[in-house]
Amino acid sequence: MADIHAPARPRTNAARICTILAFVFAVVALLIAPVIFGIIGLALGIVGAVLGDKPLGWYAAAANVAAIVLSLVLISAMMNS
């Protein structure tokens, strides 16, 4: 039997734009509103990875999760001090 493998999706401009926006939203989530911008950036990072920008899309999604967690930790530390 022949091996039937789905070829990897080629990276498109839309994938790169989603990934860049996801990194921008990670920075905004760290500085302004972690939950809103972090979730939007997480979705954009996943969309960028699925559209073909594999490593950077997943890194952007992870950066958004890290920004959400770090920002919430910093906010709670400032509220409790």
N, CA, C and O atoms as a CHARMM CRD file, in Angstrom:
* protein
*
  324
    1    1 MET  N      0.81900  -1.17700   0.00000 PROA 1      0.00000
    2    1 MET  CA     0.00000   0.00000   0.00000 PROA 1      0.00000
    3    1 MET  C      0.86400   1.24100   0.00000 PROA 1      0.00000
    4    1 MET  O      1.94300   1.27900   0.59200 PROA 1      0.00000
    5    2 ALA  N      0.37700   2.22100  -0.65700 PROA 2      0.00000
    6    2 ALA  CA     1.11400   3.48100  -0.71800 PROA 2      0.00000
    7    2 ALA  C      0.86900   4.28500   0.55400 PROA 2      0.00000
    8    2 ALA  O     -0.22700   4.29100   1.11500 PROA 2      0.00000
    9    3 ASP  N      1.90100   4.94600   0.97400 PROA 3      0.00000
   10    3 ASP  CA     1.74500   5.82900   2.12200 PROA 3      0.00000
   11    3 ASP  C      1.00000   7.08400   1.68700 PROA 3      0.00000
   12    3 ASP  O      1.42100   7.78600   0.76800 PROA 3      0.00000
   13    4 ILE  N     -0.08700   7.34800   2.34800 PROA 4      0.00000
   14    4 ILE  CA    -0.86000   8.54600   2.03900 PROA 4      0.00000
   15    4 ILE  C     -0.66300   9.52600   3.18900 PROA 4      0.00000
   16    4 ILE  O     -1.23200   9.38200   4.27100 PROA 4      0.00000
   17    5 HSD  N      0.14700  10.50500   2.91400 PROA 5      0.00000
   18    5 HSD  CA     0.41800  11.52700   3.91900 PROA 5      0.00000
   19    5 HSD  C     -0.11000  12.84700   3.40900 PROA 5      0.00000
   20    5 HSD  O      0.04400  13.18500   2.23500 PROA 5      0.00000
   21    6 ALA  N     -0.71600  13.56700   4.27800 PROA 6      0.00000
   22    6 ALA  CA    -1.15200  14.91100   3.91200 PROA 6      0.00000
   23    6 ALA  C      0.07500  15.81800   3.91600 PROA 6      0.00000
   24    6 ALA  O      0.81300  15.86500   4.90000 PROA 6      0.00000
   25    7 PRO  N      0.28700  16.52200   2.84000 PROA 7      0.00000
   26    7 PRO  CA     1.44400  17.42000   2.82100 PROA 7      0.00000
   27    7 PRO  C      1.25300  18.55700   3.80500 PROA 7      0.00000
   28    7 PRO  O      0.12900  18.95900   4.10700 PROA 7      0.00000
   29    8 ALA  N      2.35300  19.06000   4.29300 PROA 8      0.00000
   30    8 ALA  CA     2.28500  20.18700   5.22900 PROA 8      0.00000
   31    8 ALA  C      1.71300  21.39900   4.50500 PROA 8      0.00000
   32    8 ALA  O      1.98900  21.63200   3.32800 PROA 8      0.00000
   33    9 ARG  N      0.92500  22.14800   5.22400 PROA 9      0.00000
   34    9 ARG  CA     0.34900  23.34400   4.63000 PROA 9      0.00000
   35    9 ARG  C      1.42600  24.38000   4.39600 PROA 9      0.00000
   36    9 ARG  O      2.23800  24.63600   5.28500 PROA 9      0.00000
   37   10 PRO  N      1.45000  24.97200   3.23300 PROA 10     0.00000
   38   10 PRO  CA     2.42600  26.04500   3.02700 PROA 10     0.00000
   39   10 PRO  C      2.02100  27.27600   3.81900 PROA 10     0.00000
   40   10 PRO  O      0.83800  27.55000   4.02400 PROA 10     0.00000
   41   11 ARG  N      3.02000  27.99700   4.25200 PROA 11     0.00000
   42   11 ARG  CA     2.76000  29.20700   5.03000 PROA 11     0.00000
   43   11 ARG  C      2.18800  30.27100   4.11700 PROA 11     0.00000
   44   11 ARG  O      2.69600  30.50000   3.01900 PROA 11     0.00000
   45   12 THR  N      1.14300  30.91300   4.56700 PROA 12     0.00000
   46   12 THR  CA     0.53300  31.98600   3.79700 PROA 12     0.00000
   47   12 THR  C      0.77600  33.31200   4.49600 PROA 12     0.00000
   48   12 THR  O      1.22900  33.35800   5.63900 PROA 12     0.00000
   49   13 ASN  N      0.46500  34.38400   3.78900 PROA 13     0.00000
   50   13 ASN  CA     0.59700  35.70300   4.41200 PROA 13     0.00000
   51   13 ASN  C     -0.37800  35.86400   5.56600 PROA 13     0.00000
   52   13 ASN  O     -0.06900  36.52800   6.55500 PROA 13     0.00000
   53   14 ALA  N     -1.55600  35.25800   5.44400 PROA 14     0.00000
   54   14 ALA  CA    -2.54100  35.34800   6.52500 PROA 14     0.00000
   55   14 ALA  C     -2.01200  34.67900   7.78600 PROA 14     0.00000
   56   14 ALA  O     -2.25100  35.16300   8.89200 PROA 14     0.00000
   57   15 ALA  N     -1.29800  33.57400   7.62900 PROA 15     0.00000
   58   15 ALA  CA    -0.72900  32.88300   8.78500 PROA 15     0.00000
   59   15 ALA  C      0.30300  33.76100   9.47700 PROA 15     0.00000
   60   15 ALA  O      0.32100  33.84500  10.70500 PROA 15     0.00000
   61   16 ARG  N      1.16000  34.41400   8.70300 PROA 16     0.00000
   62   16 ARG  CA     2.19300  35.26100   9.30400 PROA 16     0.00000
   63   16 ARG  C      1.56800  36.47700   9.97000 PROA 16     0.00000
   64   16 ARG  O      2.01900  36.89900  11.03400 PROA 16     0.00000
   65   17 ILE  N      0.53900  37.04500   9.36000 PROA 17     0.00000
   66   17 ILE  CA    -0.13500  38.20600   9.95600 PROA 17     0.00000
   67   17 ILE  C     -0.78800  37.82300  11.27600 PROA 17     0.00000
   68   17 ILE  O     -0.70200  38.57300  12.24900 PROA 17     0.00000
   69   18 CYS  N     -1.44100  36.66100  11.32200 PROA 18     0.00000
   70   18 CYS  CA    -2.05100  36.19700  12.57700 PROA 18     0.00000
   71   18 CYS  C     -0.99600  35.99200  13.65000 PROA 18     0.00000
   72   18 CYS  O     -1.21900  36.32700  14.81400 PROA 18     0.00000
   73   19 THR  N      0.14400  35.44700  13.27000 PROA 19     0.00000
   74   19 THR  CA     1.21200  35.20000  14.23600 PROA 19     0.00000
   75   19 THR  C      1.78800  36.50600  14.77300 PROA 19     0.00000
   76   19 THR  O      2.01900  36.63600  15.97500 PROA 19     0.00000
   77   20 ILE  N      2.01800  37.46600  13.89300 PROA 20     0.00000
   78   20 ILE  CA     2.55400  38.76300  14.33600 PROA 20     0.00000
   79   20 ILE  C      1.56200  39.45800  15.26300 PROA 20     0.00000
   80   20 ILE  O      1.94600  40.00400  16.29700 PROA 20     0.00000
   81   21 LEU  N      0.28600  39.43400  14.88800 PROA 21     0.00000
   82   21 LEU  CA    -0.73000  40.03700  15.74800 PROA 21     0.00000
   83   21 LEU  C     -0.81700  39.32700  17.09500 PROA 21     0.00000
   84   21 LEU  O     -1.07400  39.96300  18.11700 PROA 21     0.00000
   85   22 ALA  N     -0.60400  38.01000  17.10200 PROA 22     0.00000
   86   22 ALA  CA    -0.64100  37.26900  18.36100 PROA 22     0.00000
   87   22 ALA  C      0.48300  37.72300  19.28300 PROA 22     0.00000
   88   22 ALA  O      0.26900  37.85400  20.48800 PROA 22     0.00000
   89   23 PHE  N      1.67900  37.96500  18.74300 PROA 23     0.00000
   90   23 PHE  CA     2.77600  38.45800  19.57500 PROA 23     0.00000
   91   23 PHE  C      2.48500  39.87600  20.08600 PROA 23     0.00000
   92   23 PHE  O      2.81600  40.20600  21.22500 PROA 23     0.00000
   93   24 VAL  N      1.87300  40.70400  19.25200 PROA 24     0.00000
   94   24 VAL  CA     1.50700  42.05800  19.67900 PROA 24     0.00000
   95   24 VAL  C      0.48400  41.99000  20.81300 PROA 24     0.00000
   96   24 VAL  O      0.58500  42.71800  21.80000 PROA 24     0.00000
   97   25 PHE  N     -0.50600  41.09900  20.65500 PROA 25     0.00000
   98   25 PHE  CA    -1.51100  40.95600  21.70700 PROA 25     0.00000
   99   25 PHE  C     -0.90200  40.38800  22.99300 PROA 25     0.00000
  100   25 PHE  O     -1.41200  40.66300  24.07900 PROA 25     0.00000
  101   26 ALA  N      0.16400  39.61000  22.89500 PROA 26     0.00000
  102   26 ALA  CA     0.82400  39.10500  24.09600 PROA 26     0.00000
  103   26 ALA  C      1.43500  40.25800  24.89300 PROA 26     0.00000
  104   26 ALA  O      1.35000  40.28900  26.12000 PROA 26     0.00000
  105   27 VAL  N      2.04600  41.19900  24.18600 PROA 27     0.00000
  106   27 VAL  CA     2.62900  42.35700  24.87100 PROA 27     0.00000
  107   27 VAL  C      1.53000  43.22400  25.47600 PROA 27     0.00000
  108   27 VAL  O      1.65200  43.69000  26.60800 PROA 27     0.00000
  109   28 VAL  N      0.45000  43.43900  24.71100 PROA 28     0.00000
  110   28 VAL  CA    -0.65700  44.25300  25.21800 PROA 28     0.00000
  111   28 VAL  C     -1.30900  43.56200  26.41500 PROA 28     0.00000
  112   28 VAL  O     -1.70700  44.22300  27.37500 PROA 28     0.00000
  113   29 ALA  N     -1.41900  42.23900  26.35800 PROA 29     0.00000
  114   29 ALA  CA    -1.99900  41.49700  27.48000 PROA 29     0.00000
  115   29 ALA  C     -1.13300  41.62400  28.72100 PROA 29     0.00000
  116   29 ALA  O     -1.64700  41.66000  29.83900 PROA 29     0.00000
  117   30 LEU  N      0.15200  41.69000  28.53300 PROA 30     0.00000
  118   30 LEU  CA     1.05100  41.83100  29.67300 PROA 30     0.00000
  119   30 LEU  C      0.92100  43.21100  30.31900 PROA 30     0.00000
  120   30 LEU  O      1.08500  43.35100  31.53100 PROA 30     0.00000
  121   31 LEU  N      0.62800  44.21900  29.51300 PROA 31     0.00000
  122   31 LEU  CA     0.61100  45.58400  30.01600 PROA 31     0.00000
  123   31 LEU  C     -0.76600  46.10700  30.40000 PROA 31     0.00000
  124   31 LEU  O     -0.88200  46.86900  31.36000 PROA 31     0.00000
  125   32 ILE  N     -1.81500  45.71800  29.67500 PROA 32     0.00000
  126   32 ILE  CA    -3.10800  46.38300  29.86200 PROA 32     0.00000
  127   32 ILE  C     -4.16500  45.45300  30.43300 PROA 32     0.00000
  128   32 ILE  O     -4.48900  45.53500  31.61800 PROA 32     0.00000
  129   33 ALA  N     -4.70300  44.57500  29.60600 PROA 33     0.00000
  130   33 ALA  CA    -5.82200  43.72000  30.02200 PROA 33     0.00000
  131   33 ALA  C     -5.48200  42.26700  29.69200 PROA 33     0.00000
  132   33 ALA  O     -5.62500  41.83900  28.54700 PROA 33     0.00000
  133   34 PRO  N     -5.03500  41.51600  30.68500 PROA 34     0.00000
  134   34 PRO  CA    -4.50200  40.18500  30.39100 PROA 34     0.00000
  135   34 PRO  C     -5.51900  39.18900  29.84900 PROA 34     0.00000
  136   34 PRO  O     -5.20600  38.43000  28.93200 PROA 34     0.00000
  137   35 VAL  N     -6.70600  39.18000  30.38900 PROA 35     0.00000
  138   35 VAL  CA    -7.65200  38.14000  29.99100 PROA 35     0.00000
  139   35 VAL  C     -8.18000  38.38600  28.58400 PROA 35     0.00000
  140   35 VAL  O     -8.20800  37.46600  27.76600 PROA 35     0.00000
  141   36 ILE  N     -8.59300  39.59500  28.29500 PROA 36     0.00000
  142   36 ILE  CA    -9.19300  39.88800  26.98600 PROA 36     0.00000
  143   36 ILE  C     -8.16300  39.73800  25.87100 PROA 36     0.00000
  144   36 ILE  O     -8.36300  38.96200  24.93700 PROA 36     0.00000
  145   37 PHE  N     -7.06400  40.47700  25.96800 PROA 37     0.00000
  146   37 PHE  CA    -6.07600  40.45000  24.90000 PROA 37     0.00000
  147   37 PHE  C     -5.31200  39.13000  24.86500 PROA 37     0.00000
  148   37 PHE  O     -4.86900  38.70100  23.80000 PROA 37     0.00000
  149   38 GLY  N     -5.15700  38.49400  26.00200 PROA 38     0.00000
  150   38 GLY  CA    -4.47300  37.20200  26.03500 PROA 38     0.00000
  151   38 GLY  C     -5.24500  36.11400  25.32000 PROA 38     0.00000
  152   38 GLY  O     -4.65900  35.30500  24.60100 PROA 38     0.00000
  153   39 ILE  N     -6.54900  36.08600  25.50700 PROA 39     0.00000
  154   39 ILE  CA    -7.36300  35.07100  24.84000 PROA 39     0.00000
  155   39 ILE  C     -7.43000  35.34100  23.33700 PROA 39     0.00000
  156   39 ILE  O     -7.37300  34.40800  22.53600 PROA 39     0.00000
  157   40 ILE  N     -7.55000  36.61200  22.95100 PROA 40     0.00000
  158   40 ILE  CA    -7.55400  36.94300  21.52200 PROA 40     0.00000
  159   40 ILE  C     -6.21600  36.55600  20.89900 PROA 40     0.00000
  160   40 ILE  O     -6.18500  35.98800  19.80700 PROA 40     0.00000
  161   41 GLY  N     -5.11300  36.85700  21.58000 PROA 41     0.00000
  162   41 GLY  CA    -3.79300  36.50200  21.07100 PROA 41     0.00000
  163   41 GLY  C     -3.57900  35.00100  21.01700 PROA 41     0.00000
  164   41 GLY  O     -2.93600  34.49300  20.09700 PROA 41     0.00000
  165   42 LEU  N     -4.11400  34.29200  21.99700 PROA 42     0.00000
  166   42 LEU  CA    -4.02000  32.83700  21.99300 PROA 42     0.00000
  167   42 LEU  C     -4.73400  32.26100  20.77600 PROA 42     0.00000
  168   42 LEU  O     -4.20900  31.37700  20.09900 PROA 42     0.00000
  169   43 ALA  N     -5.92800  32.76500  20.50400 PROA 43     0.00000
  170   43 ALA  CA    -6.67300  32.29500  19.33200 PROA 43     0.00000
  171   43 ALA  C     -5.92800  32.62800  18.03700 PROA 43     0.00000
  172   43 ALA  O     -5.86900  31.79900  17.12800 PROA 43     0.00000
  173   44 LEU  N     -5.36400  33.82800  17.94700 PROA 44     0.00000
  174   44 LEU  CA    -4.61800  34.19700  16.75200 PROA 44     0.00000
  175   44 LEU  C     -3.36800  33.35700  16.57400 PROA 44     0.00000
  176   44 LEU  O     -3.01500  33.01300  15.44600 PROA 44     0.00000
  177   45 GLY  N     -2.69400  33.02000  17.65600 PROA 45     0.00000
  178   45 GLY  CA    -1.51900  32.15600  17.56500 PROA 45     0.00000
  179   45 GLY  C     -1.87000  30.76600  17.07400 PROA 45     0.00000
  180   45 GLY  O     -1.15200  30.19200  16.25400 PROA 45     0.00000
  181   46 ILE  N     -2.97200  30.22400  17.57200 PROA 46     0.00000
  182   46 ILE  CA    -3.40600  28.89800  17.12600 PROA 46     0.00000
  183   46 ILE  C     -3.82300  28.94100  15.66200 PROA 46     0.00000
  184   46 ILE  O     -3.49400  28.03400  14.89700 PROA 46     0.00000
  185   47 VAL  N     -4.54500  29.98800  15.26700 PROA 47     0.00000
  186   47 VAL  CA    -4.95400  30.12100  13.86400 PROA 47     0.00000
  187   47 VAL  C     -3.71800  30.24700  12.96700 PROA 47     0.00000
  188   47 VAL  O     -3.66500  29.63600  11.89900 PROA 47     0.00000
  189   48 GLY  N     -2.74000  31.02300  13.38800 PROA 48     0.00000
  190   48 GLY  CA    -1.51400  31.15700  12.61200 PROA 48     0.00000
  191   48 GLY  C     -0.78400  29.83700  12.45700 PROA 48     0.00000
  192   48 GLY  O     -0.26100  29.53600  11.38400 PROA 48     0.00000
  193   49 ALA  N     -0.74500  29.04800  13.52100 PROA 49     0.00000
  194   49 ALA  CA    -0.08200  27.74200  13.44800 PROA 49     0.00000
  195   49 ALA  C     -0.84300  26.78900  12.54100 PROA 49     0.00000
  196   49 ALA  O     -0.23100  26.04300  11.77600 PROA 49     0.00000
  197   50 VAL  N     -2.15200  26.80300  12.61400 PROA 50     0.00000
  198   50 VAL  CA    -2.96000  25.89900  11.78700 PROA 50     0.00000
  199   50 VAL  C     -2.87600  26.29700  10.31100 PROA 50     0.00000
  200   50 VAL  O     -2.91000  25.43600   9.43100 PROA 50     0.00000
  201   51 LEU  N     -2.76600  27.58900  10.04500 PROA 51     0.00000
  202   51 LEU  CA    -2.66900  28.04600   8.65500 PROA 51     0.00000
  203   51 LEU  C     -1.30700  27.79200   8.03600 PROA 51     0.00000
  204   51 LEU  O     -1.14100  27.98000   6.83100 PROA 51     0.00000
  205   52 GLY  N     -0.33100  27.37300   8.82000 PROA 52     0.00000
  206   52 GLY  CA     0.94600  26.99900   8.23600 PROA 52     0.00000
  207   52 GLY  C      2.17400  27.62600   8.85200 PROA 52     0.00000
  208   52 GLY  O      3.28900  27.22600   8.51800 PROA 52     0.00000
  209   53 ASP  N      2.02200  28.57700   9.72400 PROA 53     0.00000
  210   53 ASP  CA     3.17900  29.20400  10.36900 PROA 53     0.00000
  211   53 ASP  C      3.48600  28.43000  11.65300 PROA 53     0.00000
  212   53 ASP  O      3.32600  28.94000  12.76200 PROA 53     0.00000
  213   54 LYS  N      3.93300  27.17800  11.46800 PROA 54     0.00000
  214   54 LYS  CA     3.97700  26.20900  12.56500 PROA 54     0.00000
  215   54 LYS  C      4.75500  26.64900  13.79300 PROA 54     0.00000
  216   54 LYS  O      4.13800  26.83700  14.84100 PROA 54     0.00000
  217   55 PRO  N      6.04300  26.82400  13.73300 PROA 55     0.00000
  218   55 PRO  CA     6.70800  27.04900  15.02900 PROA 55     0.00000
  219   55 PRO  C      6.34100  28.39200  15.65700 PROA 55     0.00000
  220   55 PRO  O      6.10600  28.46600  16.86300 PROA 55     0.00000
  221   56 LEU  N      6.29100  29.44000  14.86200 PROA 56     0.00000
  222   56 LEU  CA     6.03400  30.75700  15.44000 PROA 56     0.00000
  223   56 LEU  C      4.60100  30.90200  15.93700 PROA 56     0.00000
  224   56 LEU  O      4.36100  31.59300  16.92600 PROA 56     0.00000
  225   57 GLY  N      3.65800  30.27100  15.27700 PROA 57     0.00000
  226   57 GLY  CA     2.27400  30.32600  15.73300 PROA 57     0.00000
  227   57 GLY  C      2.10900  29.70300  17.10500 PROA 57     0.00000
  228   57 GLY  O      1.41800  30.24700  17.96700 PROA 57     0.00000
  229   58 TRP  N      2.74900  28.55400  17.30300 PROA 58     0.00000
  230   58 TRP  CA     2.65700  27.90600  18.62400 PROA 58     0.00000
  231   58 TRP  C      3.42600  28.68600  19.67600 PROA 58     0.00000
  232   58 TRP  O      3.01600  28.73200  20.83600 PROA 58     0.00000
  233   59 TYR  N      4.54700  29.30600  19.28100 PROA 59     0.00000
  234   59 TYR  CA     5.28300  30.14600  20.22900 PROA 59     0.00000
  235   59 TYR  C      4.44800  31.36500  20.63500 PROA 59     0.00000
  236   59 TYR  O      4.46600  31.77700  21.79500 PROA 59     0.00000
  237   60 ALA  N      3.73000  31.92800  19.68700 PROA 60     0.00000
  238   60 ALA  CA     2.87900  33.07700  19.99000 PROA 60     0.00000
  239   60 ALA  C      1.74900  32.67800  20.93600 PROA 60     0.00000
  240   60 ALA  O      1.41000  33.42400  21.85400 PROA 60     0.00000
  241   61 ALA  N      1.17200  31.50600  20.71000 PROA 61     0.00000
  242   61 ALA  CA     0.11900  31.02800  21.60500 PROA 61     0.00000
  243   61 ALA  C      0.67200  30.81800  23.01200 PROA 61     0.00000
  244   61 ALA  O      0.02800  31.18200  23.99600 PROA 61     0.00000
  245   62 ALA  N      1.85700  30.23500  23.10800 PROA 62     0.00000
  246   62 ALA  CA     2.48000  30.02300  24.41400 PROA 62     0.00000
  247   62 ALA  C      2.84200  31.35200  25.07300 PROA 62     0.00000
  248   62 ALA  O      2.72900  31.49000  26.29100 PROA 62     0.00000
  249   63 ALA  N      3.27600  32.33200  24.27700 PROA 63     0.00000
  250   63 ALA  CA     3.60400  33.64600  24.82600 PROA 63     0.00000
  251   63 ALA  C      2.36100  34.31600  25.40600 PROA 63     0.00000
  252   63 ALA  O      2.44400  35.01600  26.41500 PROA 63     0.00000
  253   64 ASN  N      1.22600  34.10500  24.77900 PROA 64     0.00000
  254   64 ASN  CA    -0.01000  34.67600  25.30200 PROA 64     0.00000
  255   64 ASN  C     -0.43100  34.01300  26.60200 PROA 64     0.00000
  256   64 ASN  O     -0.89800  34.68900  27.51900 PROA 64     0.00000
  257   65 VAL  N     -0.27500  32.71400  26.69300 PROA 65     0.00000
  258   65 VAL  CA    -0.59400  32.02400  27.95200 PROA 65     0.00000
  259   65 VAL  C      0.33400  32.51800  29.05800 PROA 65     0.00000
  260   65 VAL  O     -0.10700  32.77000  30.18000 PROA 65     0.00000
  261   66 ALA  N      1.61800  32.65500  28.73700 PROA 66     0.00000
  262   66 ALA  CA     2.57800  33.15200  29.71800 PROA 66     0.00000
  263   66 ALA  C      2.25500  34.59200  30.12500 PROA 66     0.00000
  264   66 ALA  O      2.38800  34.95200  31.29400 PROA 66     0.00000
  265   67 ALA  N      1.83100  35.41200  29.16300 PROA 67     0.00000
  266   67 ALA  CA     1.48000  36.80100  29.47400 PROA 67     0.00000
  267   67 ALA  C      0.25800  36.87100  30.38600 PROA 67     0.00000
  268   67 ALA  O      0.20500  37.69300  31.30100 PROA 67     0.00000
  269   68 ILE  N     -0.71700  36.00900  30.13400 PROA 68     0.00000
  270   68 ILE  CA    -1.90600  35.98400  30.99400 PROA 68     0.00000
  271   68 ILE  C     -1.51100  35.61700  32.42200 PROA 68     0.00000
  272   68 ILE  O     -1.89100  36.30300  33.37200 PROA 68     0.00000
  273   69 VAL  N     -0.76000  34.55100  32.56800 PROA 69     0.00000
  274   69 VAL  CA    -0.38700  34.07100  33.90000 PROA 69     0.00000
  275   69 VAL  C      0.49000  35.09700  34.61700 PROA 69     0.00000
  276   69 VAL  O      0.24500  35.42300  35.77900 PROA 69     0.00000
  277   70 LEU  N      1.50600  35.60200  33.92900 PROA 70     0.00000
  278   70 LEU  CA     2.41400  36.55900  34.55500 PROA 70     0.00000
  279   70 LEU  C      1.69300  37.84400  34.94300 PROA 70     0.00000
  280   70 LEU  O      1.92700  38.39200  36.02000 PROA 70     0.00000
  281   71 SER  N      0.83200  38.31500  34.08100 PROA 71     0.00000
  282   71 SER  CA     0.10300  39.53700  34.37400 PROA 71     0.00000
  283   71 SER  C     -0.85100  39.36100  35.55400 PROA 71     0.00000
  284   71 SER  O     -0.95800  40.24500  36.40400 PROA 71     0.00000
  285   72 LEU  N     -1.53600  38.23600  35.60600 PROA 72     0.00000
  286   72 LEU  CA    -2.43700  37.99200  36.73600 PROA 72     0.00000
  287   72 LEU  C     -1.67200  37.83600  38.04500 PROA 72     0.00000
  288   72 LEU  O     -2.14500  38.27200  39.09400 PROA 72     0.00000
  289   73 VAL  N     -0.49100  37.21600  37.99300 PROA 73     0.00000
  290   73 VAL  CA     0.34000  37.09000  39.19600 PROA 73     0.00000
  291   73 VAL  C      0.80100  38.47500  39.65000 PROA 73     0.00000
  292   73 VAL  O      0.77300  38.77500  40.84300 PROA 73     0.00000
  293   74 LEU  N      1.22200  39.31300  38.71700 PROA 74     0.00000
  294   74 LEU  CA     1.67700  40.65000  39.08600 PROA 74     0.00000
  295   74 LEU  C      0.53400  41.50100  39.64300 PROA 74     0.00000
  296   74 LEU  O      0.71600  42.24200  40.60900 PROA 74     0.00000
  297   75 ILE  N     -0.63500  41.39000  39.03200 PROA 75     0.00000
  298   75 ILE  CA    -1.78500  42.15200  39.51900 PROA 75     0.00000
  299   75 ILE  C     -2.17700  41.69700  40.92600 PROA 75     0.00000
  300   75 ILE  O     -2.46500  42.52600  41.78900 PROA 75     0.00000
  301   76 SER  N     -2.18900  40.38700  41.15600 PROA 76     0.00000
  302   76 SER  CA    -2.55000  39.90900  42.49700 PROA 76     0.00000
  303   76 SER  C     -1.49500  40.27300  43.53200 PROA 76     0.00000
  304   76 SER  O     -1.82700  40.52400  44.69000 PROA 76     0.00000
  305   77 ALA  N     -0.23200  40.30500  43.13200 PROA 77     0.00000
  306   77 ALA  CA     0.82700  40.70500  44.06300 PROA 77     0.00000
  307   77 ALA  C      0.69400  42.19200  44.43100 PROA 77     0.00000
  308   77 ALA  O      0.92200  42.58000  45.57700 PROA 77     0.00000
  309   78 MET  N      0.32500  43.00900  43.44600 PROA 78     0.00000
  310   78 MET  CA     0.14700  44.43500  43.73500 PROA 78     0.00000
  311   78 MET  C     -1.08300  44.69700  44.58900 PROA 78     0.00000
  312   78 MET  O     -1.07700  45.61100  45.41400 PROA 78     0.00000
  313   79 MET  N     -2.12700  43.91700  44.40700 PROA 79     0.00000
  314   79 MET  CA    -3.34500  44.10200  45.20300 PROA 79     0.00000
  315   79 MET  C     -3.15200  43.66200  46.64900 PROA 79     0.00000
  316   79 MET  O     -3.74500  44.24400  47.55700 PROA 79     0.00000
  317   80 ASN  N     -2.32800  42.63800  46.86900 PROA 80     0.00000
  318   80 ASN  CA    -2.13100  42.10500  48.21600 PROA 80     0.00000
  319   80 ASN  C     -1.04300  42.82400  49.00300 PROA 80     0.00000
  320   80 ASN  O     -0.88300  42.56600  50.19600 PROA 80     0.00000
  321   81 SER  N     -0.30200  43.70600  48.37500 PROA 81     0.00000
  322   81 SER  CA     0.77600  44.37200  49.11900 PROA 81     0.00000
  323   81 SER  C      0.33900  45.68200  49.71800 PROA 81     0.00000
  324   81 SER  O      1.13300  46.35700  50.37200 PROA 81     0.00000
